[in-house]
Amino acid sequence: MTANPIQSAQVGNTELQVTRLGMGTAPIGNLYDPLDDEEAHETVRRSYENGIRFFDTAPLYGTGEAEQRLGAALRGVPRDELVIQTKIGRIIRPDGSIYFDYSRDGVMKSLEDSLERLGMDRVDILLVHDPDVENEEVHYRQALEEAFPALVDLREQGVIGAVGAGMNQWEMEWEFAKNIDVNCFLLAGRYTLLEQTSLDFLDWCTENDVSIFLGGVYNSGILATGPVSGAKYNYEDAPEEILTKAGRLQEITTRHGVPLHVAALHFAGGHPAIASLVIGSATAAEADDNRAIWDVEVPAAMWQELQDSGLIAATAPLPA
């Protein structure tokens, strides 16, 4: 039985509407642990049953496996109910190896391959994926001069509905936004309960009608596990100062009866620039947990205490 609908938000100035909670598909591309197809399909189907209609994927995730599994799991679902977002910038060779390509031809090749793997006749959003990885200056320039103009042309032709970029930093995204007519960005890990370094960028996005899809709301793990031994922050063992801050956050959230990971998810969605939280799920149980966390009501007094304690930036908007 389908869960109650999740509120939707408009993507920039486009006609697209995404559910405020989305599913990230990197885990079903075997990001953390190997899954078989049926497990992956069940995770996608459970997310759909739980009200999610926005799915984020990429050729990079499992060298195409996440796209294949997502498409197979959603087969039979009315396409107009869904918003599918994938990415360009990596091309998969026949032998399974991957190479970077932000050229115009690379965009067209990547889109064609993604549609074949998904088994769909269109995607709704195309993002330039991680141009800051490896040859940053070269990739940035090629993305600016070739990939983005190709994406804008596809949008103007009605082939896709929105364009943007997806990466772990906001600085390059802001540079793109100043030079290209973008609609949205996927930003991972830079606006969380632990850090709000991207606040000026998010405020600019709000003022300029650019939507943010936020990933990495647990900062690679520490906001999900708490400050335990071996807790991860930005994909590495958390340094002492981060463990200490996470501990202080947890003391306050616990006092208000809210687990740290629940507070982390709800805080991340509190900025008006955030159209959707893209949360990865590897299993049906995780999909259920994400929906349950989304439905929790968090007391306003907790947010105020966190901000008054200096643990949240003074200018950060508190969740309603």
C-alpha positions as CSV (number, residue, x, y, z in Angstrom):
1,M,0.0,0.0,0.0
2,T,1.4,3.4,-1.0
3,A,2.4,5.7,1.8
4,N,0.9,9.2,2.2
5,P,2.2,11.6,-0.5
6,I,5.5,13.4,0.2
7,Q,5.3,17.2,-0.3
8,S,6.8,18.3,-3.7
9,A,8.9,21.3,-4.7
10,Q,9.4,23.1,-8.0
11,V,12.8,22.8,-9.7
12,G,14.0,26.3,-10.3
13,N,11.8,28.0,-12.9
14,T,11.0,24.8,-14.7
15,E,7.7,22.8,-14.7
16,L,9.3,19.9,-12.9
17,Q,8.2,19.0,-9.4
18,V,10.3,16.7,-7.2
19,T,9.3,15.0,-4.0
20,R,11.1,16.7,-1.0
21,L,12.6,13.3,-0.2
22,G,14.4,11.6,-3.1
23,M,16.3,8.3,-3.4
24,G,20.0,8.2,-4.2
25,T,20.9,5.0,-6.1
26,A,24.7,4.8,-5.5
27,P,24.1,2.1,-2.9
28,I,22.2,-0.2,-5.3
29,G,25.2,0.2,-7.6
30,N,27.1,-1.8,-4.9
31,L,28.7,1.3,-3.4
32,Y,29.1,-0.2,0.1
33,D,28.2,-3.9,-0.2
34,P,27.4,-6.2,-3.2
35,L,23.6,-6.6,-3.8
36,D,21.8,-9.0,-6.1
37,D,19.3,-7.6,-8.6
38,E,16.3,-8.6,-6.7
39,E,17.5,-6.9,-3.5
40,A,18.2,-3.7,-5.5
41,H,14.8,-3.8,-7.3
42,E,13.0,-4.3,-4.0
43,T,14.7,-1.2,-2.5
44,V,13.6,0.9,-5.4
45,R,10.1,-0.4,-5.3
46,R,9.8,0.2,-1.5
47,S,11.0,3.7,-2.0
48,Y,8.3,4.2,-4.6
49,E,5.7,2.6,-2.3
50,N,6.9,5.0,0.5
51,G,5.9,8.0,-1.7
52,I,9.3,8.9,-3.3
53,R,9.0,10.0,-6.9
54,F,12.4,11.5,-7.4
55,F,15.3,9.2,-8.2
56,D,19.0,10.2,-8.7
57,T,21.4,8.0,-10.5
58,A,24.6,8.2,-12.6
59,P,26.7,6.0,-15.0
60,L,29.4,6.0,-12.4
61,Y,27.3,4.1,-9.8
62,G,28.3,0.5,-10.3
63,T,29.6,1.2,-13.8
64,G,26.0,1.5,-15.1
65,E,24.4,-1.1,-12.7
66,A,22.5,1.4,-10.7
67,E,20.9,2.8,-13.8
68,Q,20.0,-0.6,-15.1
69,R,18.5,-1.7,-11.7
70,L,16.6,1.5,-11.3
71,G,15.0,1.2,-14.7
72,A,14.1,-2.4,-14.3
73,A,12.6,-1.8,-10.9
74,L,10.4,1.0,-12.1
75,R,9.2,-0.7,-15.3
76,G,5.4,-0.6,-15.4
77,V,5.3,2.6,-13.2
78,P,3.6,5.5,-15.2
79,R,6.6,7.5,-16.4
80,D,4.9,10.8,-15.8
81,E,4.8,10.1,-12.1
82,L,8.6,10.0,-11.9
83,V,11.4,12.5,-12.0
84,I,14.6,10.7,-13.1
85,Q,18.0,12.5,-12.7
86,T,21.2,11.2,-14.1
87,K,24.6,12.6,-15.0
88,I,27.1,13.1,-17.8
89,G,30.9,13.3,-17.7
90,R,31.8,9.6,-17.5
91,I,31.6,7.2,-20.4
92,I,31.6,3.4,-19.8
93,R,33.7,1.5,-22.3
94,P,32.6,-2.0,-23.5
95,D,35.2,-3.5,-21.2
96,G,33.6,-1.8,-18.1
97,S,36.3,0.8,-17.7
98,I,35.3,4.5,-17.3
99,Y,36.8,7.6,-18.8
100,F,36.0,11.3,-18.3
101,D,34.4,13.2,-21.2
102,Y,32.7,16.6,-20.9
103,S,32.6,17.3,-24.6
104,R,29.4,17.9,-26.6
105,D,29.8,14.5,-28.2
106,G,30.4,13.0,-24.8
107,V,27.1,14.5,-23.5
108,M,25.2,12.9,-26.3
109,K,26.9,9.5,-26.0
110,S,26.4,9.5,-22.2
111,L,22.7,10.4,-22.5
112,E,22.1,7.7,-25.2
113,D,23.9,5.1,-23.1
114,S,21.9,6.1,-19.9
115,L,18.6,5.8,-21.7
116,E,19.5,2.3,-22.9
117,R,20.5,1.2,-19.4
118,L,17.4,2.7,-17.9
119,G,15.1,1.3,-20.6
120,M,13.4,4.7,-20.8
121,D,12.8,7.2,-23.6
122,R,13.8,10.2,-21.6
123,V,15.3,11.5,-18.4
124,D,14.1,14.7,-16.7
125,I,17.3,16.2,-15.3
126,L,20.9,16.0,-16.5
127,L,23.8,17.1,-14.3
128,V,27.5,17.6,-15.1
129,H,29.1,15.1,-12.7
130,D,32.2,15.9,-10.7
131,P,34.2,18.1,-13.1
132,D,36.4,18.9,-10.1
133,V,37.8,15.3,-10.0
134,E,41.4,14.8,-11.3
135,N,42.2,17.3,-14.2
136,E,40.0,20.0,-12.5
137,E,41.1,22.9,-14.7
138,V,40.7,21.0,-17.9
139,H,37.4,19.4,-16.9
140,Y,36.0,22.7,-15.7
141,R,36.8,24.5,-18.9
142,Q,35.4,21.7,-21.1
143,A,32.2,21.5,-19.0
144,L,31.8,25.3,-19.3
145,E,32.5,25.5,-23.0
146,E,31.0,22.2,-24.3
147,A,28.9,20.2,-21.8
148,F,26.7,22.9,-20.4
149,P,25.9,24.5,-23.8
150,A,24.9,21.0,-25.0
151,L,22.7,20.5,-22.0
152,V,21.1,23.9,-22.4
153,D,20.4,23.0,-26.1
154,L,18.8,19.7,-25.0
155,R,16.6,21.6,-22.5
156,E,15.5,24.2,-25.1
157,Q,14.6,21.3,-27.5
158,G,12.4,19.8,-24.8
159,V,14.6,16.6,-24.6
160,I,15.3,17.2,-20.8
161,G,13.6,19.5,-18.3
162,A,16.4,20.9,-16.2
163,V,20.2,21.1,-16.2
164,G,22.9,21.6,-13.5
165,A,25.9,20.0,-11.8
166,G,26.5,17.5,-9.1
167,M,29.6,17.5,-6.8
168,N,30.9,17.7,-3.3
169,Q,31.8,21.4,-3.4
170,W,29.7,24.5,-3.8
171,E,32.4,26.9,-5.0
172,M,32.6,25.5,-8.6
173,E,28.9,25.1,-8.7
174,W,28.6,28.8,-7.9
175,E,31.0,29.6,-10.8
176,F,28.9,27.6,-13.1
177,A,25.7,29.3,-11.9
178,K,27.3,32.7,-12.7
179,N,28.1,31.7,-16.3
180,I,25.3,29.2,-17.3
181,D,21.5,29.3,-17.1
182,V,21.2,26.4,-14.7
183,N,18.1,25.2,-12.9
184,C,19.5,23.1,-10.1
185,F,22.6,21.5,-8.4
186,L,23.2,18.3,-6.5
187,L,25.4,19.3,-3.5
188,A,26.8,16.6,-1.2
189,G,27.9,17.2,2.4
190,R,28.4,20.9,2.5
191,Y,25.2,21.9,4.3
192,T,24.6,19.7,7.3
193,L,24.0,19.8,11.0
194,L,27.8,19.8,11.4
195,E,28.7,22.4,8.8
196,Q,27.0,25.2,7.0
197,T,29.9,26.4,4.8
198,S,27.7,26.8,1.8
199,L,25.2,29.3,3.3
200,D,26.1,32.3,1.1
201,F,25.8,30.1,-2.0
202,L,22.4,28.6,-0.9
203,D,21.1,32.1,-0.1
204,W,22.2,33.2,-3.7
205,C,20.4,30.2,-5.1
206,T,17.2,31.1,-3.3
207,E,17.4,34.6,-4.7
208,N,18.1,33.4,-8.2
209,D,15.6,30.6,-8.4
210,V,18.2,27.7,-8.5
211,S,17.1,24.6,-6.7
212,I,19.4,22.5,-4.6
213,F,19.2,18.7,-4.2
214,L,21.1,17.9,-1.0
215,G,23.1,14.7,-0.5
216,G,25.5,13.6,2.1
217,V,23.3,14.9,5.0
218,Y,25.2,12.6,7.4
219,N,28.7,13.8,6.4
220,S,29.7,10.3,5.3
221,G,28.4,8.7,8.5
222,I,29.2,10.5,11.7
223,L,25.7,12.2,11.9
224,A,24.2,8.7,11.4
225,T,26.4,6.8,13.8
226,G,27.1,9.5,16.3
227,P,30.7,10.2,17.6
228,V,31.7,6.6,18.0
229,S,35.1,5.1,17.4
230,G,35.8,4.9,13.7
231,A,33.0,7.3,12.8
232,K,33.5,8.7,9.3
233,Y,33.5,12.3,8.2
234,N,34.1,13.2,4.5
235,Y,35.0,9.6,3.8
236,E,37.8,9.5,6.4
237,D,38.0,8.9,10.1
238,A,36.6,11.9,11.9
239,P,39.1,14.2,13.5
240,E,38.9,15.0,17.2
241,E,37.3,18.4,16.7
242,I,34.5,16.9,14.6
243,L,33.9,14.1,17.1
244,T,33.7,16.7,19.9
245,K,31.2,18.9,17.9
246,A,29.1,15.8,17.0
247,G,29.0,14.9,20.7
248,R,27.7,18.3,21.7
249,L,25.1,18.2,19.0
250,Q,24.0,14.7,20.2
251,E,23.7,15.9,23.8
252,I,21.2,18.5,22.8
253,T,19.2,16.5,20.4
254,T,19.0,13.6,22.9
255,R,17.8,15.9,25.6
256,H,14.9,16.9,23.3
257,G,14.1,13.2,22.5
258,V,15.4,13.3,19.0
259,P,18.1,10.9,17.7
260,L,21.1,12.7,16.1
261,H,20.4,11.2,12.6
262,V,16.8,12.4,12.7
263,A,17.9,15.9,13.6
264,A,20.5,15.8,10.8
265,L,18.0,14.9,8.1
266,H,15.5,17.5,9.2
267,F,18.0,20.3,9.5
268,A,19.3,19.7,6.0
269,G,15.9,20.3,4.5
270,G,15.4,23.5,6.4
271,H,16.9,26.0,3.9
272,P,14.5,27.4,1.3
273,A,16.9,26.6,-1.5
274,I,16.7,22.9,-0.8
275,A,14.1,21.3,-3.1
276,S,14.8,17.7,-2.1
277,L,17.0,15.6,0.2
278,V,18.6,12.8,-1.9
279,I,19.2,9.9,0.6
280,G,20.8,6.7,-0.5
281,S,19.1,3.4,0.3
282,A,20.7,-0.1,-0.1
283,T,17.8,-2.2,1.3
284,A,14.1,-2.0,1.6
285,A,14.6,-1.7,5.4
286,E,16.7,1.4,4.8
287,A,14.1,2.8,2.5
288,D,11.5,2.3,5.3
289,D,13.8,4.0,7.8
290,N,14.3,7.0,5.6
291,R,10.5,7.5,5.2
292,A,10.0,7.0,9.0
293,I,12.7,9.6,9.8
294,W,11.1,12.0,7.3
295,D,7.7,11.7,9.1
296,V,9.1,12.6,12.6
297,E,8.1,15.9,14.1
298,V,11.0,17.7,15.6
299,P,10.5,20.3,18.4
300,A,11.3,23.9,17.4
301,A,12.9,24.4,20.8
302,M,15.7,22.0,19.9
303,W,16.7,24.0,16.8
304,Q,16.7,27.2,18.9
305,E,18.9,25.7,21.6
306,L,21.3,24.4,18.9
307,Q,21.6,27.8,17.4
308,D,21.8,29.6,20.7
309,S,24.7,27.3,21.6
310,G,26.6,28.3,18.6
311,L,26.4,24.8,17.0
312,I,24.4,26.0,14.1
313,A,25.4,29.2,12.2
314,A,23.5,32.2,13.4
315,T,22.2,33.0,9.9
316,A,21.1,29.5,9.1
317,P,17.3,29.2,8.7
318,L,15.8,26.9,11.2
319,P,13.4,24.1,10.0
320,A,9.8,25.1,10.3
